[in-house]
Amino acid sequence: MSNAFQTAVRSNVQREKRFDAIDRMAERGQRRNLGIIVRMGGLDGEYRRRALETLGDFGGSGELADIAEDTTVDPSLRRRAGELA
């Protein structure tokens, strides 16, 4: 796991730094890590949604398609993943 991933998922990190970490992962093509963030049940929804949207912005169509079919993911996130894929 990258430093950016660890920053994004740690609860004792400021909100903006967590968003920046998610954006850095997208810029570096870490689609799998972004997909993990979307699937993390214990993580606040705002970070999961940010990871999902950045997957859409940075060409993560394969990961988005997987998320859209993953029944363990929140239905609203699955629906949005299907729209972005």
PyMOL Python script that loads the backbone (N, CA, C, O; Angstrom):
from pymol import cmd

cmd.read_pdbstr("""\
ATOM      1  N   MET A   1       0.839  -1.179   0.000  1.00  0.00           N
ATOM      2  CA  MET A   1       0.000   0.000   0.000  1.00  0.00           C
ATOM      3  C   MET A   1       0.888   1.248   0.000  1.00  0.00           C
ATOM      4  O   MET A   1       1.917   1.302   0.674  1.00  0.00           O
ATOM      5  N   SER A   2       0.473   2.214  -0.750  1.00  0.00           N
ATOM      6  CA  SER A   2       1.246   3.442  -0.881  1.00  0.00           C
ATOM      7  C   SER A   2       1.041   4.360   0.325  1.00  0.00           C
ATOM      8  O   SER A   2       0.103   4.190   1.104  1.00  0.00           O
ATOM      9  N   ASN A   3       1.932   5.325   0.455  1.00  0.00           N
ATOM     10  CA  ASN A   3       1.783   6.331   1.517  1.00  0.00           C
ATOM     11  C   ASN A   3       0.489   7.103   1.344  1.00  0.00           C
ATOM     12  O   ASN A   3      -0.180   7.423   2.326  1.00  0.00           O
ATOM     13  N   ALA A   4       0.128   7.406   0.100  1.00  0.00           N
ATOM     14  CA  ALA A   4      -1.112   8.138  -0.156  1.00  0.00           C
ATOM     15  C   ALA A   4      -2.315   7.330   0.314  1.00  0.00           C
ATOM     16  O   ALA A   4      -3.250   7.889   0.887  1.00  0.00           O
ATOM     17  N   PHE A   5      -2.300   6.033   0.080  1.00  0.00           N
ATOM     18  CA  PHE A   5      -3.395   5.178   0.536  1.00  0.00           C
ATOM     19  C   PHE A   5      -3.490   5.218   2.057  1.00  0.00           C
ATOM     20  O   PHE A   5      -4.578   5.381   2.609  1.00  0.00           O
ATOM     21  N   GLN A   6      -2.368   5.072   2.725  1.00  0.00           N
ATOM     22  CA  GLN A   6      -2.354   5.088   4.187  1.00  0.00           C
ATOM     23  C   GLN A   6      -2.866   6.418   4.725  1.00  0.00           C
ATOM     24  O   GLN A   6      -3.594   6.447   5.717  1.00  0.00           O
ATOM     25  N   THR A   7      -2.496   7.504   4.085  1.00  0.00           N
ATOM     26  CA  THR A   7      -2.982   8.822   4.494  1.00  0.00           C
ATOM     27  C   THR A   7      -4.490   8.916   4.312  1.00  0.00           C
ATOM     28  O   THR A   7      -5.188   9.459   5.169  1.00  0.00           O
ATOM     29  N   ALA A   8      -4.987   8.398   3.217  1.00  0.00           N
ATOM     30  CA  ALA A   8      -6.420   8.499   2.915  1.00  0.00           C
ATOM     31  C   ALA A   8      -7.284   7.718   3.893  1.00  0.00           C
ATOM     32  O   ALA A   8      -8.415   8.122   4.166  1.00  0.00           O
ATOM     33  N   VAL A   9      -6.792   6.633   4.417  1.00  0.00           N
ATOM     34  CA  VAL A   9      -7.624   5.785   5.262  1.00  0.00           C
ATOM     35  C   VAL A   9      -7.417   5.998   6.764  1.00  0.00           C
ATOM     36  O   VAL A   9      -8.194   5.484   7.569  1.00  0.00           O
ATOM     37  N   ARG A  10      -6.399   6.736   7.144  1.00  0.00           N
ATOM     38  CA  ARG A  10      -6.181   6.993   8.579  1.00  0.00           C
ATOM     39  C   ARG A  10      -7.164   8.030   9.092  1.00  0.00           C
ATOM     40  O   ARG A  10      -7.377   9.063   8.459  1.00  0.00           O
ATOM     41  N   SER A  11      -7.748   7.756  10.218  1.00  0.00           N
ATOM     42  CA  SER A  11      -8.776   8.651  10.758  1.00  0.00           C
ATOM     43  C   SER A  11      -8.206   9.889  11.420  1.00  0.00           C
ATOM     44  O   SER A  11      -8.935  10.864  11.601  1.00  0.00           O
ATOM     45  N   ASN A  12      -6.950   9.891  11.785  1.00  0.00           N
ATOM     46  CA  ASN A  12      -6.381  11.043  12.471  1.00  0.00           C
ATOM     47  C   ASN A  12      -5.715  12.040  11.523  1.00  0.00           C
ATOM     48  O   ASN A  12      -4.863  12.824  11.941  1.00  0.00           O
ATOM     49  N   VAL A  13      -6.099  12.009  10.261  1.00  0.00           N
ATOM     50  CA  VAL A  13      -5.562  12.920   9.244  1.00  0.00           C
ATOM     51  C   VAL A  13      -6.655  13.911   8.860  1.00  0.00           C
ATOM     52  O   VAL A  13      -7.824  13.541   8.748  1.00  0.00           O
ATOM     53  N   GLN A  14      -6.273  15.163   8.659  1.00  0.00           N
ATOM     54  CA  GLN A  14      -7.235  16.197   8.277  1.00  0.00           C
ATOM     55  C   GLN A  14      -7.936  15.849   6.970  1.00  0.00           C
ATOM     56  O   GLN A  14      -7.378  15.200   6.086  1.00  0.00           O
ATOM     57  N   ARG A  15      -9.163  16.300   6.887  1.00  0.00           N
ATOM     58  CA  ARG A  15     -10.040  16.015   5.740  1.00  0.00           C
ATOM     59  C   ARG A  15      -9.378  16.378   4.415  1.00  0.00           C
ATOM     60  O   ARG A  15      -9.346  15.556   3.499  1.00  0.00           O
ATOM     61  N   GLU A  16      -8.852  17.588   4.298  1.00  0.00           N
ATOM     62  CA  GLU A  16      -8.255  18.027   3.028  1.00  0.00           C
ATOM     63  C   GLU A  16      -7.036  17.195   2.642  1.00  0.00           C
ATOM     64  O   GLU A  16      -6.817  16.923   1.462  1.00  0.00           O
ATOM     65  N   LYS A  17      -6.250  16.793   3.625  1.00  0.00           N
ATOM     66  CA  LYS A  17      -5.085  15.953   3.334  1.00  0.00           C
ATOM     67  C   LYS A  17      -5.520  14.578   2.839  1.00  0.00           C
ATOM     68  O   LYS A  17      -4.857  13.973   1.997  1.00  0.00           O
ATOM     69  N   ARG A  18      -6.633  14.094   3.366  1.00  0.00           N
ATOM     70  CA  ARG A  18      -7.153  12.806   2.903  1.00  0.00           C
ATOM     71  C   ARG A  18      -7.647  12.925   1.461  1.00  0.00           C
ATOM     72  O   ARG A  18      -7.401  12.039   0.643  1.00  0.00           O
ATOM     73  N   PHE A  19      -8.340  14.014   1.152  1.00  0.00           N
ATOM     74  CA  PHE A  19      -8.778  14.239  -0.225  1.00  0.00           C
ATOM     75  C   PHE A  19      -7.580  14.373  -1.163  1.00  0.00           C
ATOM     76  O   PHE A  19      -7.588  13.823  -2.264  1.00  0.00           O
ATOM     77  N   ASP A  20      -6.555  15.101  -0.732  1.00  0.00           N
ATOM     78  CA  ASP A  20      -5.346  15.251  -1.551  1.00  0.00           C
ATOM     79  C   ASP A  20      -4.689  13.899  -1.813  1.00  0.00           C
ATOM     80  O   ASP A  20      -4.200  13.641  -2.914  1.00  0.00           O
ATOM     81  N   ALA A  21      -4.681  13.042  -0.802  1.00  0.00           N
ATOM     82  CA  ALA A  21      -4.091  11.706  -0.959  1.00  0.00           C
ATOM     83  C   ALA A  21      -4.864  10.888  -1.985  1.00  0.00           C
ATOM     84  O   ALA A  21      -4.268  10.174  -2.791  1.00  0.00           O
ATOM     85  N   ILE A  22      -6.181  10.990  -1.958  1.00  0.00           N
ATOM     86  CA  ILE A  22      -7.013  10.288  -2.942  1.00  0.00           C
ATOM     87  C   ILE A  22      -6.711  10.806  -4.347  1.00  0.00           C
ATOM     88  O   ILE A  22      -6.589  10.024  -5.290  1.00  0.00           O
ATOM     89  N   ASP A  23      -6.591  12.111  -4.481  1.00  0.00           N
ATOM     90  CA  ASP A  23      -6.257  12.697  -5.782  1.00  0.00           C
ATOM     91  C   ASP A  23      -4.878  12.246  -6.265  1.00  0.00           C
ATOM     92  O   ASP A  23      -4.699  11.976  -7.452  1.00  0.00           O
ATOM     93  N   ARG A  24      -3.902  12.163  -5.355  1.00  0.00           N
ATOM     94  CA  ARG A  24      -2.559  11.701  -5.737  1.00  0.00           C
ATOM     95  C   ARG A  24      -2.598  10.264  -6.237  1.00  0.00           C
ATOM     96  O   ARG A  24      -1.915   9.920  -7.202  1.00  0.00           O
ATOM     97  N   MET A  25      -3.392   9.429  -5.585  1.00  0.00           N
ATOM     98  CA  MET A  25      -3.517   8.041  -6.045  1.00  0.00           C
ATOM     99  C   MET A  25      -4.063   7.996  -7.465  1.00  0.00           C
ATOM    100  O   MET A  25      -3.596   7.213  -8.293  1.00  0.00           O
ATOM    101  N   ALA A  26      -5.043   8.829  -7.740  1.00  0.00           N
ATOM    102  CA  ALA A  26      -5.626   8.860  -9.084  1.00  0.00           C
ATOM    103  C   ALA A  26      -4.590   9.308 -10.107  1.00  0.00           C
ATOM    104  O   ALA A  26      -4.466   8.712 -11.176  1.00  0.00           O
ATOM    105  N   GLU A  27      -3.852  10.350  -9.779  1.00  0.00           N
ATOM    106  CA  GLU A  27      -2.830  10.859 -10.699  1.00  0.00           C
ATOM    107  C   GLU A  27      -1.742   9.828 -10.967  1.00  0.00           C
ATOM    108  O   GLU A  27      -1.146   9.818 -12.045  1.00  0.00           O
ATOM    109  N   ARG A  28      -1.482   8.969 -10.002  1.00  0.00           N
ATOM    110  CA  ARG A  28      -0.445   7.939 -10.138  1.00  0.00           C
ATOM    111  C   ARG A  28      -0.985   6.635 -10.700  1.00  0.00           C
ATOM    112  O   ARG A  28      -0.251   5.655 -10.827  1.00  0.00           O
ATOM    113  N   GLY A  29      -2.263   6.625 -11.034  1.00  0.00           N
ATOM    114  CA  GLY A  29      -2.851   5.430 -11.636  1.00  0.00           C
ATOM    115  C   GLY A  29      -3.088   4.287 -10.675  1.00  0.00           C
ATOM    116  O   GLY A  29      -3.111   3.129 -11.092  1.00  0.00           O
ATOM    117  N   GLN A  30      -3.264   4.580  -9.407  1.00  0.00           N
ATOM    118  CA  GLN A  30      -3.478   3.545  -8.397  1.00  0.00           C
ATOM    119  C   GLN A  30      -4.964   3.194  -8.303  1.00  0.00           C
ATOM    120  O   GLN A  30      -5.600   3.379  -7.265  1.00  0.00           O
ATOM    121  N   ARG A  31      -5.489   2.690  -9.397  1.00  0.00           N
ATOM    122  CA  ARG A  31      -6.918   2.392  -9.484  1.00  0.00           C
ATOM    123  C   ARG A  31      -7.351   1.320  -8.484  1.00  0.00           C
ATOM    124  O   ARG A  31      -8.435   1.399  -7.906  1.00  0.00           O
ATOM    125  N   ARG A  32      -6.512   0.342  -8.293  1.00  0.00           N
ATOM    126  CA  ARG A  32      -6.869  -0.732  -7.351  1.00  0.00           C
ATOM    127  C   ARG A  32      -7.026  -0.175  -5.934  1.00  0.00           C
ATOM    128  O   ARG A  32      -7.975  -0.524  -5.232  1.00  0.00           O
ATOM    129  N   ASN A  33      -6.107   0.681  -5.517  1.00  0.00           N
ATOM    130  CA  ASN A  33      -6.201   1.285  -4.186  1.00  0.00           C
ATOM    131  C   ASN A  33      -7.455   2.140  -4.065  1.00  0.00           C
ATOM    132  O   ASN A  33      -8.103   2.142  -3.019  1.00  0.00           O
ATOM    133  N   LEU A  34      -7.797   2.858  -5.111  1.00  0.00           N
ATOM    134  CA  LEU A  34      -9.025   3.657  -5.089  1.00  0.00           C
ATOM    135  C   LEU A  34     -10.240   2.747  -4.956  1.00  0.00           C
ATOM    136  O   LEU A  34     -11.184   3.063  -4.231  1.00  0.00           O
ATOM    137  N   GLY A  35     -10.214   1.634  -5.651  1.00  0.00           N
ATOM    138  CA  GLY A  35     -11.304   0.670  -5.546  1.00  0.00           C
ATOM    139  C   GLY A  35     -11.435   0.104  -4.139  1.00  0.00           C
ATOM    140  O   GLY A  35     -12.544  -0.130  -3.658  1.00  0.00           O
ATOM    141  N   ILE A  36     -10.311  -0.112  -3.488  1.00  0.00           N
ATOM    142  CA  ILE A  36     -10.333  -0.598  -2.102  1.00  0.00           C
ATOM    143  C   ILE A  36     -10.984   0.444  -1.200  1.00  0.00           C
ATOM    144  O   ILE A  36     -11.775   0.102  -0.320  1.00  0.00           O
ATOM    145  N   ILE A  37     -10.655   1.700  -1.415  1.00  0.00           N
ATOM    146  CA  ILE A  37     -11.249   2.772  -0.611  1.00  0.00           C
ATOM    147  C   ILE A  37     -12.767   2.802  -0.804  1.00  0.00           C
ATOM    148  O   ILE A  37     -13.512   2.944   0.166  1.00  0.00           O
ATOM    149  N   VAL A  38     -13.222   2.671  -2.038  1.00  0.00           N
ATOM    150  CA  VAL A  38     -14.662   2.668  -2.301  1.00  0.00           C
ATOM    151  C   VAL A  38     -15.332   1.521  -1.547  1.00  0.00           C
ATOM    152  O   VAL A  38     -16.449   1.673  -1.052  1.00  0.00           O
ATOM    153  N   ARG A  39     -14.666   0.389  -1.458  1.00  0.00           N
ATOM    154  CA  ARG A  39     -15.251  -0.796  -0.829  1.00  0.00           C
ATOM    155  C   ARG A  39     -15.134  -0.813   0.695  1.00  0.00           C
ATOM    156  O   ARG A  39     -15.765  -1.649   1.342  1.00  0.00           O
ATOM    157  N   MET A  40     -14.353   0.079   1.279  1.00  0.00           N
ATOM    158  CA  MET A  40     -14.113   0.058   2.728  1.00  0.00           C
ATOM    159  C   MET A  40     -15.342   0.503   3.500  1.00  0.00           C
ATOM    160  O   MET A  40     -15.715   1.676   3.474  1.00  0.00           O
ATOM    161  N   GLY A  41     -15.959  -0.431   4.178  1.00  0.00           N
ATOM    162  CA  GLY A  41     -17.175  -0.140   4.919  1.00  0.00           C
ATOM    163  C   GLY A  41     -16.996   0.800   6.093  1.00  0.00           C
ATOM    164  O   GLY A  41     -17.913   1.561   6.403  1.00  0.00           O
ATOM    165  N   GLY A  42     -15.852   0.779   6.756  1.00  0.00           N
ATOM    166  CA  GLY A  42     -15.643   1.610   7.926  1.00  0.00           C
ATOM    167  C   GLY A  42     -15.208   3.027   7.624  1.00  0.00           C
ATOM    168  O   GLY A  42     -15.042   3.832   8.541  1.00  0.00           O
ATOM    169  N   LEU A  43     -15.022   3.342   6.365  1.00  0.00           N
ATOM    170  CA  LEU A  43     -14.546   4.666   5.965  1.00  0.00           C
ATOM    171  C   LEU A  43     -15.733   5.576   5.672  1.00  0.00           C
ATOM    172  O   LEU A  43     -16.728   5.142   5.092  1.00  0.00           O
ATOM    173  N   ASP A  44     -15.624   6.837   6.076  1.00  0.00           N
ATOM    174  CA  ASP A  44     -16.706   7.793   5.830  1.00  0.00           C
ATOM    175  C   ASP A  44     -17.066   7.848   4.341  1.00  0.00           C
ATOM    176  O   ASP A  44     -16.203   7.735   3.470  1.00  0.00           O
ATOM    177  N   GLY A  45     -18.347   8.023   4.081  1.00  0.00           N
ATOM    178  CA  GLY A  45     -18.854   8.044   2.717  1.00  0.00           C
ATOM    179  C   GLY A  45     -18.243   9.107   1.838  1.00  0.00           C
ATOM    180  O   GLY A  45     -18.089   8.893   0.636  1.00  0.00           O
ATOM    181  N   GLU A  46     -17.890  10.249   2.400  1.00  0.00           N
ATOM    182  CA  GLU A  46     -17.333  11.320   1.572  1.00  0.00           C
ATOM    183  C   GLU A  46     -16.015  10.898   0.924  1.00  0.00           C
ATOM    184  O   GLU A  46     -15.726  11.308  -0.200  1.00  0.00           O
ATOM    185  N   TYR A  47     -15.219  10.095   1.607  1.00  0.00           N
ATOM    186  CA  TYR A  47     -13.953   9.628   1.038  1.00  0.00           C
ATOM    187  C   TYR A  47     -14.192   8.515   0.017  1.00  0.00           C
ATOM    188  O   TYR A  47     -13.500   8.429  -0.997  1.00  0.00           O
ATOM    189  N   ARG A  48     -15.155   7.690   0.292  1.00  0.00           N
ATOM    190  CA  ARG A  48     -15.507   6.633  -0.649  1.00  0.00           C
ATOM    191  C   ARG A  48     -16.056   7.229  -1.945  1.00  0.00           C
ATOM    192  O   ARG A  48     -15.712   6.776  -3.036  1.00  0.00           O
ATOM    193  N   ARG A  49     -16.904   8.238  -1.820  1.00  0.00           N
ATOM    194  CA  ARG A  49     -17.449   8.909  -3.018  1.00  0.00           C
ATOM    195  C   ARG A  49     -16.353   9.622  -3.794  1.00  0.00           C
ATOM    196  O   ARG A  49     -16.351   9.591  -5.024  1.00  0.00           O
ATOM    197  N   ARG A  50     -15.415  10.269  -3.095  1.00  0.00           N
ATOM    198  CA  ARG A  50     -14.316  10.964  -3.759  1.00  0.00           C
ATOM    199  C   ARG A  50     -13.473   9.974  -4.557  1.00  0.00           C
ATOM    200  O   ARG A  50     -13.100  10.246  -5.698  1.00  0.00           O
ATOM    201  N   ALA A  51     -13.174   8.825  -3.952  1.00  0.00           N
ATOM    202  CA  ALA A  51     -12.397   7.798  -4.652  1.00  0.00           C
ATOM    203  C   ALA A  51     -13.149   7.300  -5.880  1.00  0.00           C
ATOM    204  O   ALA A  51     -12.551   7.079  -6.933  1.00  0.00           O
ATOM    205  N   LEU A  52     -14.446   7.127  -5.747  1.00  0.00           N
ATOM    206  CA  LEU A  52     -15.273   6.668  -6.867  1.00  0.00           C
ATOM    207  C   LEU A  52     -15.262   7.682  -8.009  1.00  0.00           C
ATOM    208  O   LEU A  52     -15.081   7.316  -9.170  1.00  0.00           O
ATOM    209  N   GLU A  53     -15.454   8.938  -7.676  1.00  0.00           N
ATOM    210  CA  GLU A  53     -15.467   9.979  -8.708  1.00  0.00           C
ATOM    211  C   GLU A  53     -14.108  10.118  -9.386  1.00  0.00           C
ATOM    212  O   GLU A  53     -14.042  10.339 -10.595  1.00  0.00           O
ATOM    213  N   THR A  54     -13.024   9.993  -8.622  1.00  0.00           N
ATOM    214  CA  THR A  54     -11.706  10.096  -9.254  1.00  0.00           C
ATOM    215  C   THR A  54     -11.426   8.904 -10.158  1.00  0.00           C
ATOM    216  O   THR A  54     -10.727   9.035 -11.162  1.00  0.00           O
ATOM    217  N   LEU A  55     -11.967   7.744  -9.806  1.00  0.00           N
ATOM    218  CA  LEU A  55     -11.851   6.605 -10.731  1.00  0.00           C
ATOM    219  C   LEU A  55     -12.500   6.945 -12.069  1.00  0.00           C
ATOM    220  O   LEU A  55     -11.968   6.612 -13.128  1.00  0.00           O
ATOM    221  N   GLY A  56     -13.637   7.601 -12.015  1.00  0.00           N
ATOM    222  CA  GLY A  56     -14.313   8.008 -13.240  1.00  0.00           C
ATOM    223  C   GLY A  56     -13.523   9.047 -14.023  1.00  0.00           C
ATOM    224  O   GLY A  56     -13.493   9.018 -15.254  1.00  0.00           O
ATOM    225  N   ASP A  57     -12.889   9.959 -13.309  1.00  0.00           N
ATOM    226  CA  ASP A  57     -12.133  11.032 -13.950  1.00  0.00           C
ATOM    227  C   ASP A  57     -10.812  10.554 -14.553  1.00  0.00           C
ATOM    228  O   ASP A  57     -10.306  11.151 -15.503  1.00  0.00           O
ATOM    229  N   PHE A  58     -10.259   9.477 -13.997  1.00  0.00           N
ATOM    230  CA  PHE A  58      -8.933   9.045 -14.412  1.00  0.00           C
ATOM    231  C   PHE A  58      -8.922   7.674 -15.076  1.00  0.00           C
ATOM    232  O   PHE A  58      -7.938   6.942 -14.966  1.00  0.00           O
ATOM    233  N   GLY A  59      -9.995   7.322 -15.758  1.00  0.00           N
ATOM    234  CA  GLY A  59     -10.005   6.131 -16.596  1.00  0.00           C
ATOM    235  C   GLY A  59     -10.030   4.799 -15.878  1.00  0.00           C
ATOM    236  O   GLY A  59      -9.405   3.839 -16.328  1.00  0.00           O
ATOM    237  N   GLY A  60     -10.736   4.729 -14.781  1.00  0.00           N
ATOM    238  CA  GLY A  60     -10.818   3.472 -14.048  1.00  0.00           C
ATOM    239  C   GLY A  60     -12.055   2.673 -14.400  1.00  0.00           C
ATOM    240  O   GLY A  60     -12.712   2.138 -13.507  1.00  0.00           O
ATOM    241  N   SER A  61     -12.388   2.577 -15.670  1.00  0.00           N
ATOM    242  CA  SER A  61     -13.640   1.934 -16.076  1.00  0.00           C
ATOM    243  C   SER A  61     -13.710   0.460 -15.669  1.00  0.00           C
ATOM    244  O   SER A  61     -14.781  -0.025 -15.306  1.00  0.00           O
ATOM    245  N   GLY A  62     -12.597  -0.250 -15.724  1.00  0.00           N
ATOM    246  CA  GLY A  62     -12.598  -1.656 -15.322  1.00  0.00           C
ATOM    247  C   GLY A  62     -12.897  -1.802 -13.840  1.00  0.00           C
ATOM    248  O   GLY A  62     -13.705  -2.642 -13.441  1.00  0.00           O
ATOM    249  N   GLU A  63     -12.254  -0.995 -13.038  1.00  0.00           N
ATOM    250  CA  GLU A  63     -12.489  -1.028 -11.592  1.00  0.00           C
ATOM    251  C   GLU A  63     -13.918  -0.591 -11.275  1.00  0.00           C
ATOM    252  O   GLU A  63     -14.561  -1.156 -10.390  1.00  0.00           O
ATOM    253  N   LEU A  64     -14.403   0.400 -11.986  1.00  0.00           N
ATOM    254  CA  LEU A  64     -15.779   0.867 -11.783  1.00  0.00           C
ATOM    255  C   LEU A  64     -16.787  -0.230 -12.112  1.00  0.00           C
ATOM    256  O   LEU A  64     -17.774  -0.403 -11.397  1.00  0.00           O
ATOM    257  N   ALA A  65     -16.543  -0.963 -13.182  1.00  0.00           N
ATOM    258  CA  ALA A  65     -17.436  -2.052 -13.561  1.00  0.00           C
ATOM    259  C   ALA A  65     -17.457  -3.134 -12.483  1.00  0.00           C
ATOM    260  O   ALA A  65     -18.510  -3.692 -12.175  1.00  0.00           O
ATOM    261  N   ASP A  66     -16.285  -3.427 -11.910  1.00  0.00           N
ATOM    262  CA  ASP A  66     -16.216  -4.409 -10.823  1.00  0.00           C
ATOM    263  C   ASP A  66     -16.996  -3.933  -9.597  1.00  0.00           C
ATOM    264  O   ASP A  66     -17.707  -4.713  -8.964  1.00  0.00           O
ATOM    265  N   ILE A  67     -16.857  -2.658  -9.272  1.00  0.00           N
ATOM    266  CA  ILE A  67     -17.570  -2.097  -8.121  1.00  0.00           C
ATOM    267  C   ILE A  67     -19.073  -2.144  -8.362  1.00  0.00           C
ATOM    268  O   ILE A  67     -19.842  -2.461  -7.453  1.00  0.00           O
ATOM    269  N   ALA A  68     -19.487  -1.834  -9.571  1.00  0.00           N
ATOM    270  CA  ALA A  68     -20.917  -1.825  -9.900  1.00  0.00           C
ATOM    271  C   ALA A  68     -21.549  -3.202  -9.714  1.00  0.00           C
ATOM    272  O   ALA A  68     -22.747  -3.300  -9.447  1.00  0.00           O
ATOM    273  N   GLU A  69     -20.764  -4.259  -9.851  1.00  0.00           N
ATOM    274  CA  GLU A  69     -21.280  -5.624  -9.706  1.00  0.00           C
ATOM    275  C   GLU A  69     -21.072  -6.212  -8.314  1.00  0.00           C
ATOM    276  O   GLU A  69     -21.579  -7.294  -8.019  1.00  0.00           O
ATOM    277  N   ASP A  70     -20.342  -5.523  -7.470  1.00  0.00           N
ATOM    278  CA  ASP A  70     -19.995  -6.025  -6.139  1.00  0.00           C
ATOM    279  C   ASP A  70     -21.141  -5.767  -5.160  1.00  0.00           C
ATOM    280  O   ASP A  70     -21.373  -4.629  -4.752  1.00  0.00           O
ATOM    281  N   THR A  71     -21.845  -6.814  -4.792  1.00  0.00           N
ATOM    282  CA  THR A  71     -23.028  -6.666  -3.939  1.00  0.00           C
ATOM    283  C   THR A  71     -22.697  -6.287  -2.496  1.00  0.00           C
ATOM    284  O   THR A  71     -23.600  -5.970  -1.723  1.00  0.00           O
ATOM    285  N   THR A  72     -21.424  -6.315  -2.124  1.00  0.00           N
ATOM    286  CA  THR A  72     -21.037  -5.898  -0.779  1.00  0.00           C
ATOM    287  C   THR A  72     -20.882  -4.387  -0.669  1.00  0.00           C
ATOM    288  O   THR A  72     -20.764  -3.852   0.434  1.00  0.00           O
ATOM    289  N   VAL A  73     -20.881  -3.700  -1.802  1.00  0.00           N
ATOM    290  CA  VAL A  73     -20.737  -2.237  -1.830  1.00  0.00           C
ATOM    291  C   VAL A  73     -22.113  -1.609  -1.675  1.00  0.00           C
ATOM    292  O   VAL A  73     -23.113  -2.132  -2.166  1.00  0.00           O
ATOM    293  N   ASP A  74     -22.141  -0.481  -0.986  1.00  0.00           N
ATOM    294  CA  ASP A  74     -23.387   0.266  -0.797  1.00  0.00           C
ATOM    295  C   ASP A  74     -24.092   0.462  -2.143  1.00  0.00           C
ATOM    296  O   ASP A  74     -23.442   0.812  -3.128  1.00  0.00           O
ATOM    297  N   PRO A  75     -25.404   0.243  -2.202  1.00  0.00           N
ATOM    298  CA  PRO A  75     -26.132   0.343  -3.470  1.00  0.00           C
ATOM    299  C   PRO A  75     -25.977   1.692  -4.187  1.00  0.00           C
ATOM    300  O   PRO A  75     -25.908   1.728  -5.415  1.00  0.00           O
ATOM    301  N   SER A  76     -25.924   2.784  -3.445  1.00  0.00           N
ATOM    302  CA  SER A  76     -25.774   4.084  -4.118  1.00  0.00           C
ATOM    303  C   SER A  76     -24.407   4.215  -4.784  1.00  0.00           C
ATOM    304  O   SER A  76     -24.289   4.826  -5.846  1.00  0.00           O
ATOM    305  N   LEU A  77     -23.382   3.647  -4.168  1.00  0.00           N
ATOM    306  CA  LEU A  77     -22.049   3.666  -4.776  1.00  0.00           C
ATOM    307  C   LEU A  77     -21.991   2.732  -5.980  1.00  0.00           C
ATOM    308  O   LEU A  77     -21.357   3.046  -6.987  1.00  0.00           O
ATOM    309  N   ARG A  78     -22.652   1.591  -5.873  1.00  0.00           N
ATOM    310  CA  ARG A  78     -22.714   0.667  -7.013  1.00  0.00           C
ATOM    311  C   ARG A  78     -23.401   1.311  -8.197  1.00  0.00           C
ATOM    312  O   ARG A  78     -22.946   1.195  -9.336  1.00  0.00           O
ATOM    313  N   ARG A  79     -24.485   1.982  -7.923  1.00  0.00           N
ATOM    314  CA  ARG A  79     -25.246   2.659  -8.993  1.00  0.00           C
ATOM    315  C   ARG A  79     -24.382   3.717  -9.669  1.00  0.00           C
ATOM    316  O   ARG A  79     -24.321   3.792 -10.896  1.00  0.00           O
ATOM    317  N   ARG A  80     -23.713   4.533  -8.855  1.00  0.00           N
ATOM    318  CA  ARG A  80     -22.866   5.590  -9.413  1.00  0.00           C
ATOM    319  C   ARG A  80     -21.695   4.993 -10.200  1.00  0.00           C
ATOM    320  O   ARG A  80     -21.319   5.519 -11.248  1.00  0.00           O
ATOM    321  N   ALA A  81     -21.123   3.903  -9.699  1.00  0.00           N
ATOM    322  CA  ALA A  81     -20.025   3.242 -10.416  1.00  0.00           C
ATOM    323  C   ALA A  81     -20.490   2.777 -11.787  1.00  0.00           C
ATOM    324  O   ALA A  81     -19.762   2.903 -12.771  1.00  0.00           O
ATOM    325  N   GLY A  82     -21.708   2.236 -11.850  1.00  0.00           N
ATOM    326  CA  GLY A  82     -22.271   1.812 -13.132  1.00  0.00           C
ATOM    327  C   GLY A  82     -22.455   2.980 -14.085  1.00  0.00           C
ATOM    328  O   GLY A  82     -22.232   2.840 -15.288  1.00  0.00           O
ATOM    329  N   GLU A  83     -22.855   4.124 -13.565  1.00  0.00           N
ATOM    330  CA  GLU A  83     -23.024   5.323 -14.405  1.00  0.00           C
ATOM    331  C   GLU A  83     -21.681   5.814 -14.940  1.00  0.00           C
ATOM    332  O   GLU A  83     -21.589   6.259 -16.084  1.00  0.00           O
ATOM    333  N   LEU A  84     -20.637   5.732 -14.108  1.00  0.00           N
ATOM    334  CA  LEU A  84     -19.318   6.238 -14.499  1.00  0.00           C
ATOM    335  C   LEU A  84     -18.566   5.282 -15.407  1.00  0.00           C
ATOM    336  O   LEU A  84     -17.716   5.699 -16.195  1.00  0.00           O
ATOM    337  N   ALA A  85     -18.885   3.985 -15.292  1.00  0.00           N
ATOM    338  CA  ALA A  85     -18.172   2.982 -16.106  1.00  0.00           C
ATOM    339  C   ALA A  85     -18.569   3.157 -17.532  1.00  0.00           C
ATOM    340  O   ALA A  85     -18.095   2.424 -18.400  1.00  0.00           O
TER     341      ALA A  85
END
""", "prot")
cmd.dss("prot")
cmd.show_as("cartoon", "prot")
cmd.util.cbc("prot")
cmd.orient("prot")
